[in-house]
Amino acid sequence: MSRIGKNPVTITKGVNVSVGTDNVITVKGPKGELKQAIDPDIKVEVKDDKIVFVRPTDQIRHKAMHGLYRALVQNMVTGVTDGYTKTLELVGVGYKASNQGNLLDLSLGYSHNIIVEIPKELTVATAQEKGKNPKVILTSVDKQLLGAVAAKIRSLRKPEPYKGKGVKFEGEVLRRKAGKSAGK
């Protein structure tokens, strides 16, 4: 039995969960609504504030999907109640970030600024404090979309291993290398 899959998902107060036809789970909460299609082999049961996932056999494919869909639905329930936030830090001299609505304008040391259009499901904010690195704060109810957009922004200028310049997640520990002079 999958250790993750066998745990039921607890439905918090103020969240409505419904399983529609062709195994589509809809989760509605105070912050929004999310939908997820579930494989037809995995059975979903909603009873007394808990969502239980049951797999038909012990095939490797069924075991993998059992834990996967349970985790996805757990993320949906958490997203519509609390939401998710990712903060990106711009490390480097002259690196700047600003936004107008859902357009993010990044100055990352290239000859031109990079303008990124953020999906409407996400909210973006930028912060610049004196003496600290500029930050880009992304918030959403959808954990998958939030992670994908944050990874896309990070890929525009990945942190390099010598000085650590680039776009990194807040709290990310970079593996640094010694420079040329360290070998002498």
C-alpha positions in Angstrom: 0.0 0.0 0.0 1.3 3.5 -0.9 2.2 5.3 2.3 1.0 8.6 0.8 -2.0 7.2 -1.0 -3.5 5.4 2.0 -3.8 8.6 4.1 -7.1 10.3 3.6 -7.2 14.0 2.6 -9.0 16.0 5.3 -11.5 18.6 4.0 -11.1 21.8 5.9 -14.1 24.0 6.9 -15.4 26.2 4.1 -14.2 23.8 1.3 -16.5 22.0 -1.0 -15.3 18.9 -2.8 -17.3 17.2 -5.6 -16.4 14.3 -7.9 -18.0 14.8 -11.2 -18.5 12.4 -14.2 -15.4 11.0 -15.8 -13.5 11.4 -12.5 -13.0 15.1 -12.4 -12.5 16.5 -8.8 -13.6 20.1 -8.2 -12.4 21.8 -5.0 -14.0 25.1 -4.1 -12.8 27.3 -1.2 -12.6 30.8 0.0 -9.6 31.7 -2.3 -10.8 30.0 -5.5 -11.7 26.9 -7.4 -9.5 24.1 -8.8 -10.2 21.1 -11.0 -8.2 17.9 -11.5 -8.9 14.9 -13.8 -8.2 11.6 -12.0 -7.3 8.4 -13.9 -10.4 6.2 -14.2 -8.7 3.2 -12.5 -8.4 5.2 -9.2 -11.6 5.3 -7.3 -12.4 8.5 -5.2 -14.7 8.5 -2.3 -15.8 11.6 -0.4 -17.3 10.8 3.1 -17.6 12.8 6.3 -14.9 15.5 5.6 -12.4 13.0 4.2 -11.4 12.1 0.7 -10.2 8.5 0.3 -8.4 7.1 -2.8 -8.6 3.4 -3.6 -6.5 1.6 -6.2 -7.7 -1.6 -8.0 -4.5 -3.6 -8.0 -0.8 -3.6 -6.8 0.6 -2.9 -10.2 3.5 -0.4 -10.3 1.4 2.0 -12.4 -1.6 1.9 -10.0 0.7 2.4 -6.9 2.3 5.4 -8.5 -1.0 7.0 -9.5 -2.5 6.3 -6.0 0.1 8.5 -4.2 0.2 11.1 -7.0 -3.5 11.9 -7.1 -3.8 11.9 -3.3 -0.9 14.5 -3.2 -2.4 16.6 -6.0 -5.8 16.8 -4.3 -4.1 17.6 -0.9 -2.3 20.5 -2.7 -5.6 21.7 -4.1 -7.4 21.7 -0.7 -4.4 23.6 0.8 -4.4 26.0 -2.1 -8.0 27.1 -1.9 -7.8 27.6 1.9 -4.3 29.1 2.4 -2.8 29.7 -1.0 0.9 29.3 -2.0 3.7 31.9 -2.2 7.1 31.7 -3.8 9.7 34.5 -3.5 12.5 34.9 -6.0 15.6 37.0 -5.2 17.6 38.9 -7.8 21.3 38.8 -6.8 23.6 41.0 -8.8 24.7 44.6 -9.3 22.0 46.6 -11.2 19.5 43.7 -11.2 16.0 45.2 -10.9 12.4 44.0 -11.0 9.1 46.0 -11.4 5.6 45.1 -12.4 2.5 46.6 -13.9 -0.4 44.4 -13.3 0.7 40.9 -14.5 3.6 42.2 -16.6 6.9 41.6 -14.9 9.8 43.8 -16.1 13.2 42.3 -15.2 16.6 43.9 -15.7 19.1 41.0 -15.3 22.3 42.4 -16.8 21.4 41.7 -20.5 21.4 44.5 -23.0 17.6 44.7 -22.9 15.0 44.3 -20.2 13.1 41.0 -20.1 9.3 41.4 -19.9 7.4 38.3 -18.7 3.7 38.0 -18.9 2.4 36.2 -15.7 -0.8 34.1 -16.1 -3.9 35.7 -14.7 -4.3 33.0 -12.1 -1.2 34.3 -10.3 -0.6 37.6 -8.6 2.8 39.2 -8.8 4.4 41.8 -6.5 7.9 43.2 -6.5 9.8 44.6 -3.5 13.0 46.7 -3.4 14.4 47.6 0.0 17.6 49.7 0.4 20.6 47.5 1.0 18.8 44.3 0.1 18.3 42.3 -3.1 15.2 43.0 -5.2 12.5 40.4 -4.7 9.6 39.0 -6.9 6.7 37.6 -4.9 4.4 35.2 -6.7 1.1 34.1 -5.1 -1.5 31.6 -6.3 -3.9 28.8 -5.3 -2.5 26.4 -7.9 0.8 25.0 -6.7 1.7 23.4 -10.0 1.3 26.6 -12.0 3.1 28.7 -9.4 6.1 26.3 -9.4 6.2 26.3 -13.3 6.2 30.1 -13.5 8.8 30.5 -10.8 11.1 28.0 -12.5 10.6 29.9 -15.8 11.6 33.2 -14.2 14.6 31.6 -12.5 15.7 30.1 -15.8 16.1 33.6 -17.3 19.4 34.0 -15.3 20.3 31.0 -13.2 22.6 31.6 -10.3 26.2 31.1 -11.2 28.5 29.1 -8.9 31.4 31.6 -8.4 29.7 34.8 -7.2 26.1 33.6 -6.8 24.7 36.2 -9.3 21.4 35.4 -10.8 17.8 34.7 -9.9 17.3 32.3 -7.0 14.6 31.2 -4.7 14.5 32.8 -1.3 16.3 30.5 1.1 17.9 28.5 -1.7 21.4 27.3 -0.8 23.8 27.6 -3.7 26.8 25.3 -4.1 29.7 27.7 -4.5 33.0 27.0 -6.2 36.4 28.4 -5.4 37.9 30.7 -8.1 41.2 30.4 -9.9 43.3 31.8 -7.0 42.1 29.0 -4.6 44.2 26.4 -6.4 47.6 28.1 -5.5 
